[in-house]
Amino acid sequence: MADGAGLGEAATAAASPAPAPGPSLPPGWRERLRAGLAGTWASLWFVVGLGLLYSLRVPLRLCENLAAVTVFLNSLTPKFYVALTGTCSLISGLIFELVFPRVRVNFGKIYIKILIFECWYFHKHGMSFIEQVSVSHLRPLMGGTERSISESTSLSSNRESETTRQNLSECKVWRNPLNLFRGAEYRRFTWVTGKEPLTYYDMNLSAQDHQTFFTCDMDILHPSDTVMQKAWRERNPLARIKAAYQALELNNDCATAYILLAEEEATTIVDVERLFKQALKAGETIYRRSQQCQHQSPQHEAQLRRDTNVLVYTKRRLAMCARKLGRIREAVKIMRDLMKEFPPLTMWNIHENLLESLLELQAYADIQAVLAKYDDISLPKSATICYTAALLKTRTVSDKFSPETASRRGLSTAEINAVEAIHRAVEFNPHVPKYLLEMKSLILPPEHIQKRGDSEAVAYAFFHLQHWKRIEGALNLLQCTWEGTFRMIPYPLEKGHLFHPYPSCTETADRELLPTFHPVSVYPKKELPFFIYFTAGLCSSTAMIALLTHQFPEIMGVFAKAQQKAQLVWLSG
């Protein structure tokens, strides 16, 4: 039976047709083809996903979210990472081990989830949740009171508090003395471009300023002033304008109502000036009346301060209208009279308006006299003061300055003074030169500025770029020398040269003050070391080689053998 079965199989094999001559497909080729196609489709889907993210970067606000994450990571302290590690250990070691002993815990996933929650909490509340809980709740329970601090710690904290007090004026947000008119300038920009030049934070600060300057406790005795109190608190511009008209119906001499209409409703500088003249007429009458009653009660003294603010604000804005309409000498006269009549009111920084108008008149001797008074060590500095002083010293040597000639014969005494003045100005605000040299595009300046920040640089360059261009060679000298400042202060956040260390609060404030379509200038730039780039490149290349080896093993095997042969030939030769 076995032999018969064997003969039957042989006959069947002989009867079957022979395979056609040619290359035969290796076993399992269909599975490899499917795997290759699957890998190719995965790569295509990855590329499509990247393209989709790039096309939706504006609706999803990817740049803003990335910037927020960067700010969050840069603001973290070593204490945060210690607390984060301890929190992850607590969650994984105690809760899961006691409650779910059979569940395998991934420490890395917990770490990432807590970090994502911290980023959301920081973006919403401005501080870390873990640090807030540690400082507010855990530290008192652990006995971390001021009495338990040692003397050495208290001395170091005193030094830090002194440094904080010194830098307080630099971290403060200041009102821009050259701010534009909302109706006649900011709103016209919105009509033309469709973009909002002012942020909500900036306008909210202006609303607070208006309530401080233009209201007092005596307003409840006058119906028109009561209406204006509500008007300054309104967020809707149309509601504010409507309230101003209601106040004028109650009292035709309501100066603050004319101020609001001039700032927000007037669409031309001529209309703005007309309304401010009406405000001046009403304000002078109210001011004289308040002077006669100022000694009757503390409330009357507060009313006199309010009426003084109204009068000074109106005259300063009238001077700015005259400057914009080309009547520069009239503007200079109004500003000089204001500085003589109300010298204590330095909060308005009228001298910066005066410096800009004198630069337009090219009255450099008068500018030097103003700088001699306000460029004092005891007074707060500004970009206007520092860069105007540098411009005056640059003016004396810029027309004959040449880098080639200076490198051959060296710098003269006047050129050294000009370069030192530029270095001093750049150290105070390092963002200004890029705007003066037109390396960055200008935007409308905000209503408030952060001193030594990008917002102050925008406000200065917006009005003073024309004055630097007018002086021959000034921008050339600035371009050749401004970067030398950074060699004198290699660690600006730790130690300054002529000023205090550069404050770390400017970037956060500038992002709140400047519109989102403007790329905020950051100083100093946080550059990663070479080792980080080298490690990232090495890991990326290793991952790419592993992916190619997995997708195309035969080709990568041939390539590896060829490389091995080449190395052997090179070593034997």
LODREN-986589 format. One line per 10 residues: number of its first residue (from 1); their letters; for each residue x, y, z of C-alpha. Coordinates in nm, 3 decimals. Example, Ala and Ser with C-alpha at 12.3 -4.5 7.8 and 13.67 -1.06 7.14 Angstrom:
# LODREN-986589
1	AS	1.230/-0.450/0.780; 1.367/-0.106/0.714;
This chain:
# LODREN-986589
1	MADGAGLGEA	0.000/0.000/0.000; 0.285/0.235/0.080; 0.454/0.165/-0.250; 0.131/0.225/-0.438; 0.081/0.558/-0.265; 0.437/0.662/-0.347; 0.394/0.576/-0.714; 0.067/0.773/-0.724; 0.239/1.085/-0.584; 0.522/1.052/-0.835;
11	ATAAASPAPA	0.277/1.028/-1.122; 0.087/1.335/-1.000; 0.411/1.534/-0.972; 0.513/1.431/-1.320; 0.174/1.530/-1.461; 0.182/1.880/-1.298; 0.330/2.156/-1.517; 0.687/2.272/-1.447; 0.738/2.627/-1.314; 0.826/2.892/-1.567;
21	PGPSLPPGWR	1.190/2.989/-1.587; 1.280/3.331/-1.430; 1.336/3.499/-1.088; 1.119/3.355/-0.813; 0.964/3.578/-0.542; 1.105/3.519/-0.193; 0.875/3.378/0.070; 0.682/3.639/0.279; 0.715/3.918/0.019; 0.350/4.015/0.057;
31	ERLRAGLAGT	0.387/4.074/0.429; 0.696/4.289/0.371; 0.515/4.490/0.105; 0.224/4.552/0.340; 0.463/4.658/0.619; 0.647/4.894/0.385; 0.323/5.049/0.261; 0.201/5.085/0.619; 0.522/5.267/0.715; 0.495/5.490/0.407;
41	WASLWFVVGL	0.136/5.580/0.489; 0.234/5.657/0.848; 0.503/5.895/0.721; 0.255/6.058/0.482; 0.004/6.104/0.762; 0.278/6.259/0.976; 0.365/6.508/0.700; -0.004/6.587/0.647; -0.046/6.647/1.019; 0.248/6.887/1.022;
51	GLLYSLRVPL	0.106/7.073/0.723; -0.233/7.096/0.890; -0.080/7.238/1.207; 0.114/7.494/1.002; -0.197/7.606/0.814; -0.399/7.635/1.138; -0.125/7.808/1.338; -0.313/8.142/1.332; -0.664/8.019/1.432; -0.518/7.792/1.699;
61	RLCENLAAVT	-0.285/8.072/1.822; 0.007/7.831/1.832; 0.269/8.108/1.847; 0.098/8.278/2.142; 0.056/7.950/2.329; 0.419/7.859/2.263; 0.526/8.200/2.391; 0.312/8.151/2.704; 0.472/7.812/2.767; 0.817/7.968/2.720;
71	VFLNSLTPKF	0.738/8.242/2.971; 0.610/7.979/3.214; 0.922/7.763/3.185; 1.153/8.064/3.217; 0.977/8.180/3.535; 1.016/7.849/3.718; 1.262/7.824/4.005; 1.460/7.526/4.137; 1.214/7.508/4.428; 0.938/7.434/4.180;
81	YVALTGTCSL	1.115/7.132/4.033; 1.190/6.997/4.380; 0.824/7.039/4.476; 0.710/6.885/4.145; 0.929/6.578/4.195; 0.806/6.542/4.552; 0.444/6.571/4.439; 0.488/6.303/4.172; 0.656/6.073/4.424; 0.375/6.133/4.671;
91	ISGLIFELVF	0.105/6.054/4.414; 0.279/5.745/4.274; 0.423/5.614/4.599; 0.144/5.673/4.848; -0.190/5.707/4.676; -0.151/5.442/4.409; 0.042/5.198/4.627; -0.215/5.219/4.905; -0.536/5.253/4.705; -0.450/5.066/4.384;
101	PRVRVNFGKI	-0.160/4.831/4.471; -0.196/4.626/4.152; -0.190/4.924/3.916; 0.146/4.989/3.752; 0.219/5.362/3.773; 0.408/5.550/3.500; 0.603/5.821/3.683; 0.678/6.010/3.363; 0.311/6.043/3.266; 0.223/6.183/3.610;
111	YIKILIFECW	0.512/6.431/3.581; 0.397/6.554/3.239; 0.031/6.581/3.344; 0.119/6.786/3.653; 0.345/7.007/3.440; 0.059/7.067/3.192; -0.174/7.158/3.481; 0.089/7.395/3.621; 0.126/7.565/3.281; -0.253/7.619/3.262;
121	YFHKHGMSFI	-0.266/7.749/3.620; 0.026/7.986/3.559; -0.132/8.119/3.238; -0.457/8.189/3.426; -0.333/8.311/3.765; 0.024/8.425/3.696; 0.199/8.195/3.944; 0.270/7.827/4.010; 0.006/7.631/4.203; 0.265/7.416/4.379;
131	EQVSVSHLRP	0.474/7.715/4.485; 0.163/7.902/4.597; 0.051/7.610/4.816; 0.403/7.563/4.950; 0.445/7.929/5.046; 0.090/8.002/5.162; -0.005/7.681/5.345; 0.284/7.441/5.400; 0.546/7.691/5.513; 0.339/7.827/5.808;
141	LMGGTERSIS	0.260/7.471/5.920; 0.631/7.384/5.915; 0.718/7.688/6.128; 0.865/7.902/5.853; 0.808/8.238/6.024; 1.018/8.545/6.021; 1.132/8.497/6.382; 1.289/8.161/6.304; 1.515/8.302/6.032; 1.881/8.329/6.124;
151	ESTSLSSNRE	2.070/8.656/6.125; 2.265/8.573/5.811; 1.945/8.496/5.623; 1.786/8.818/5.741; 2.089/9.018/5.627; 2.076/8.861/5.280; 1.701/8.925/5.260; 1.763/9.287/5.356; 2.010/9.320/5.072; 1.760/9.167/4.832;
161	SETTRQNLSE	1.488/9.405/4.952; 1.719/9.701/4.895; 1.787/9.582/4.541; 1.413/9.533/4.491; 1.344/9.887/4.606; 1.610/10.018/4.369; 1.458/9.831/4.076; 1.099/9.913/4.170; 1.089/10.223/3.952; 1.219/10.019/3.658;
171	CKVWRNPLNL	0.955/9.746/3.700; 0.676/10.002/3.729; 0.451/10.069/3.430; 0.459/10.439/3.340; 0.217/10.650/3.141; 0.356/10.736/2.799; 0.406/11.117/2.796; 0.374/11.121/2.416; 0.068/10.898/2.389; -0.154/10.954/2.088;
181	FRGAEYRRFT	-0.522/11.049/2.075; -0.760/10.754/2.068; -1.017/10.895/1.830; -0.795/11.096/1.595; -0.501/10.853/1.573; -0.550/10.508/1.727; -0.899/10.462/1.586; -0.796/10.581/1.240; -0.529/10.311/1.243; -0.798/10.053/1.324;
191	WVTGKEPLTY	-1.018/10.180/1.040; -0.734/10.146/0.788; -0.572/9.819/0.898; -0.846/9.641/1.092; -0.601/9.583/1.380; -0.634/9.703/1.738; -0.323/9.902/1.838; -0.411/9.907/2.210; -0.444/9.608/2.440; -0.713/9.565/2.703;
201	YDMNLSAQDH	-0.448/9.583/2.976; -0.320/9.915/2.844; -0.668/10.068/2.819; -0.756/9.941/3.167; -0.451/10.121/3.307; -0.564/10.439/3.130; -0.910/10.405/3.285; -0.750/10.380/3.628; -0.539/10.689/3.556; -0.844/10.887/3.451;
211	QTFFTCDMDI	-1.031/10.792/3.767; -0.730/10.897/3.976; -0.669/11.229/3.800; -1.022/11.345/3.715; -1.239/11.236/4.010; -1.262/11.323/4.382; -1.494/11.283/4.681; -1.668/11.615/4.612; -1.810/11.487/4.282; -2.123/11.359/4.456;
221	LHPSDTVMQK	-2.229/11.723/4.512; -2.235/11.793/4.138; -2.459/11.582/3.908; -2.235/11.632/3.605; -1.925/11.513/3.792; -2.121/11.213/3.921; -2.206/11.119/3.562; -1.840/11.156/3.463; -1.736/10.928/3.749; -1.945/10.656/3.591;
231	AWRERNPLAR	-1.820/10.747/3.243; -1.454/10.689/3.335; -1.547/10.340/3.459; -1.729/10.242/3.142; -1.555/9.991/2.915; -1.762/10.062/2.605; -1.635/10.375/2.418; -1.984/10.462/2.292; -2.120/10.450/2.647; -1.842/10.683/2.765;
241	IKAAYQALEL	-1.915/10.933/2.489; -2.288/10.919/2.561; -2.222/10.983/2.931; -2.002/11.283/2.843; -2.287/11.439/2.647; -2.521/11.376/2.939; -2.278/11.557/3.169; -2.267/11.855/2.931; -2.646/11.870/2.932; -2.636/11.898/3.311;
251	NNDCATAYIL	-2.344/12.143/3.314; -2.212/12.313/3.003; -1.883/12.393/3.184; -1.789/12.032/3.268; -1.420/12.027/3.172; -1.374/11.650/3.209; -1.658/11.587/2.962; -1.480/11.796/2.699; -1.158/11.604/2.771; -1.328/11.269/2.713;
261	LAEEEATTIV	-1.487/11.387/2.387; -1.155/11.530/2.267; -0.970/11.207/2.342; -1.221/10.956/2.207; -1.479/11.113/1.975; -1.284/11.371/1.772; -1.143/11.221/1.452; -0.900/11.502/1.353; -0.639/11.697/1.545; -0.823/12.021/1.464;
271	DVERLFKQAL	-1.138/11.889/1.634; -0.930/11.766/1.926; -0.776/12.111/1.973; -1.118/12.279/1.956; -1.259/12.057/2.231; -0.952/12.096/2.451; -0.981/12.476/2.423; -1.335/12.448/2.554; -1.207/12.224/2.834; -0.936/12.480/2.914;
281	KAGETIYRRS	-1.186/12.763/2.940; -1.406/12.564/3.177; -1.109/12.423/3.369; -0.954/12.763/3.442; -1.283/12.887/3.589; -1.320/12.581/3.811; -0.953/12.601/3.915; -0.980/12.963/4.032; -1.295/12.876/4.227; -1.122/12.581/4.395;
291	QQCQHQSPQH	-0.824/12.796/4.493; -1.052/13.022/4.695; -1.208/12.727/4.886; -0.905/12.502/4.932; -0.857/12.574/5.306; -1.214/12.503/5.410; -1.178/12.124/5.444; -0.964/11.828/5.330; -1.232/11.752/5.070; -1.182/12.096/4.917;
301	EAQLRRDTNV	-0.805/12.036/4.904; -0.870/11.709/4.717; -1.097/11.897/4.478; -0.819/12.152/4.415; -0.575/11.869/4.332; -0.828/11.724/4.090; -0.888/12.061/3.922; -0.511/12.115/3.901; -0.472/11.780/3.725; -0.750/11.874/3.481;
311	LVYTKRRLAM	-0.585/12.209/3.403; -0.234/12.067/3.357; -0.358/11.775/3.146; -0.559/12.006/2.921; -0.268/12.246/2.864; -0.025/11.963/2.793; -0.259/11.808/2.536; -0.310/12.150/2.376; 0.068/12.180/2.346; 0.076/11.837/2.178;
321	CARKLGRIRE	-0.197/11.950/1.936; 0.008/12.258/1.848; 0.315/12.036/1.793; 0.122/11.805/1.560; -0.022/12.100/1.366; 0.323/12.252/1.307; 0.306/12.536/1.562; 0.614/12.412/1.744; 0.722/12.738/1.912; 0.374/12.777/2.057;
331	AVKIMRDLMK	0.396/12.420/2.191; 0.736/12.489/2.348; 0.602/12.804/2.518; 0.304/12.618/2.668; 0.530/12.342/2.801; 0.780/12.586/2.952; 0.500/12.778/3.122; 0.357/12.455/3.263; 0.694/12.349/3.405; 0.736/12.690/3.572;
341	EFPPLTMWNI	0.380/12.714/3.706; 0.351/12.355/3.833; 0.704/12.226/3.908; 0.593/11.955/4.158; 0.385/11.773/3.892; 0.669/11.562/3.756; 0.434/11.266/3.705; 0.334/11.407/3.366; 0.700/11.406/3.242; 0.639/11.724/3.044;
351	HENLLESLLE	1.014/11.764/2.994; 1.007/11.468/2.752; 0.746/11.645/2.540; 0.965/11.955/2.555; 1.277/11.766/2.446; 1.102/11.625/2.139; 0.970/11.968/2.035; 1.314/12.129/2.086; 1.470/11.858/1.870; 1.225/11.949/1.595;
361	LQAYADIQAV	1.335/12.313/1.628; 1.702/12.197/1.635; 1.752/12.413/1.945; 2.039/12.203/2.074; 2.156/12.457/2.335; 1.812/12.457/2.495; 1.808/12.077/2.485; 2.140/12.068/2.670; 1.995/12.299/2.937; 1.695/12.070/2.988;
371	LAKYDDISLP	1.920/11.762/3.010; 2.143/11.936/3.265; 1.839/11.964/3.490; 1.672/11.626/3.436; 1.966/11.395/3.353; 2.057/11.382/3.721; 2.160/11.079/3.923; 1.881/11.137/4.174; 1.605/11.146/3.910; 1.457/10.846/3.725;
381	KSATICYTAA	1.600/10.793/3.380; 1.420/10.723/3.055; 1.511/10.629/2.700; 1.430/10.986/2.590; 1.686/11.134/2.829; 1.963/10.879/2.767; 1.931/10.866/2.388; 1.887/11.243/2.352; 2.210/11.293/2.548; 2.380/11.040/2.318;
391	LLKTRTVSDK	2.240/11.217/2.011; 2.383/11.552/2.120; 2.732/11.407/2.167; 2.703/11.208/1.844; 2.607/11.523/1.653; 2.950/11.680/1.711; 3.147/11.395/1.546; 2.909/11.190/1.332; 2.951/11.385/1.006; 3.326/11.307/0.992;
401	FSPETASRRG	3.324/10.963/1.152; 3.456/10.669/0.952; 3.517/10.318/1.089; 3.826/10.270/0.867; 3.981/10.598/0.976; 3.902/10.533/1.341; 4.062/10.187/1.325; 4.384/10.338/1.183; 4.432/10.644/1.404; 4.212/10.557/1.700;
411	LSTAEINAVE	3.921/10.752/1.847; 3.946/11.116/1.943; 3.826/11.249/2.278; 3.496/11.371/2.132; 3.439/11.036/1.957; 3.512/10.847/2.280; 3.256/11.063/2.461; 2.999/10.995/2.189; 3.062/10.618/2.197; 3.038/10.613/2.578;
421	AIHRAVEFNP	2.709/10.803/2.560; 2.574/10.548/2.310; 2.687/10.261/2.533; 2.516/10.426/2.830; 2.190/10.464/2.636; 2.202/10.108/2.502; 2.264/9.970/2.850; 1.956/10.152/2.977; 1.734/10.029/2.693; 1.893/9.776/2.453;
431	HVPKYLLEMK	1.581/9.750/2.235; 1.596/10.101/2.085; 1.881/10.062/1.829; 1.697/9.798/1.626; 1.410/10.042/1.571; 1.636/10.338/1.497; 1.837/10.130/1.249; 1.507/9.999/1.103; 1.598/9.639/1.177; 1.248/9.600/1.328;
441	SLILPPEHIQ	0.923/9.753/1.207; 0.759/10.024/1.414; 0.400/10.025/1.540; 0.188/10.287/1.712; 0.319/10.340/2.066; 0.103/10.221/2.358; -0.053/10.452/2.616; 0.172/10.304/2.887; 0.533/10.192/2.872; 0.767/9.970/3.067;
451	KRGDSEAVAY	1.093/10.153/3.124; 1.394/9.974/2.976; 1.150/9.751/2.786; 1.038/9.706/2.428; 0.730/9.926/2.480; 0.949/10.223/2.577; 1.173/10.156/2.276; 0.871/10.163/2.042; 0.746/10.489/2.197; 1.087/10.657/2.173;
461	AFFHLQHWKR	1.172/10.548/1.819; 0.823/10.639/1.690; 0.881/11.007/1.766; 1.263/11.039/1.758; 1.367/10.838/1.453; 1.328/11.147/1.235; 1.566/11.343/1.460; 1.839/11.079/1.429; 1.795/11.073/1.051; 1.825/11.451/1.034;
471	IEGALNLLQC	2.179/11.449/1.180; 2.424/11.326/0.918; 2.614/11.013/1.018; 2.436/10.967/1.353; 2.280/10.635/1.259; 2.608/10.520/1.104; 2.793/10.583/1.430; 2.516/10.410/1.623; 2.531/10.106/1.392; 2.908/10.075/1.436;
481	TWEGTFRMIP	2.916/10.103/1.815; 2.592/9.993/1.983; 2.669/9.620/1.998; 2.991/9.691/2.190; 2.776/9.761/2.496; 2.703/9.393/2.546; 3.073/9.311/2.584; 3.086/9.536/2.891; 2.789/9.363/3.056; 2.811/8.992/2.972;
491	YPLEKGHLFH	2.561/8.903/3.248; 2.309/9.189/3.242; 2.057/9.019/3.473; 2.318/8.982/3.747; 2.531/9.294/3.726; 2.506/9.624/3.540; 2.774/9.872/3.438; 2.625/10.222/3.470; 2.276/10.122/3.581; 2.117/9.856/3.797;
501	PYPSCTETAD	2.101/9.503/3.652; 1.850/9.473/3.373; 1.508/9.395/3.527; 1.361/9.056/3.443; 1.002/9.187/3.454; 1.011/9.379/3.125; 0.921/9.092/2.891; 0.602/9.001/3.078; 0.486/9.364/3.099; 0.567/9.433/2.733;
511	RELLPTFHPV	0.361/9.133/2.619; 0.065/9.282/2.805; 0.117/9.635/2.674; 0.199/9.565/2.309; -0.048/9.418/2.056; -0.023/9.053/1.959; 0.074/9.124/1.598; 0.399/9.286/1.716; 0.691/9.049/1.793; 0.817/9.155/2.135;
521	SVYPKKELPF	1.191/9.213/2.161; 1.350/9.010/2.443; 1.676/9.094/2.619; 1.893/8.911/2.695; 1.809/8.637/2.448; 1.797/8.296/2.610; 2.031/8.095/2.388; 2.079/7.722/2.443; 2.437/7.594/2.485; 2.610/7.397/2.211;
531	FIYFTAGLCS	2.583/7.073/2.409; 2.201/7.087/2.390; 2.209/7.131/2.011; 2.467/6.852/1.976; 2.261/6.612/2.189; 1.941/6.696/2.000; 2.111/6.638/1.664; 2.265/6.310/1.779; 1.934/6.177/1.910; 1.748/6.286/1.595;
541	STAMIALLTH	2.000/6.120/1.362; 1.995/5.798/1.569; 1.615/5.788/1.559; 1.616/5.848/1.183; 1.867/5.565/1.124; 1.660/5.331/1.340; 1.343/5.421/1.148; 1.510/5.363/0.811; 1.656/5.032/0.929; 1.313/4.918/1.043;
551	QFPEIMGVFA	1.139/5.020/0.718; 1.408/4.913/0.468; 1.626/4.645/0.630; 1.776/4.508/0.303; 1.885/4.849/0.173; 2.027/4.955/0.510; 2.207/4.618/0.536; 2.370/4.671/0.198; 2.459/5.027/0.297; 2.611/4.906/0.627;
561	KAQQKAQLVW	2.817/4.639/0.449; 2.943/4.895/0.198; 3.041/5.127/0.480; 3.219/4.842/0.657; 3.410/4.752/0.341; 3.507/5.115/0.289; 3.639/5.139/0.642; 3.841/4.820/0.598; 3.991/4.949/0.274; 4.074/5.279/0.438;
571	LSG	4.236/5.109/0.737; 4.434/4.861/0.522; 4.548/5.137/0.288;
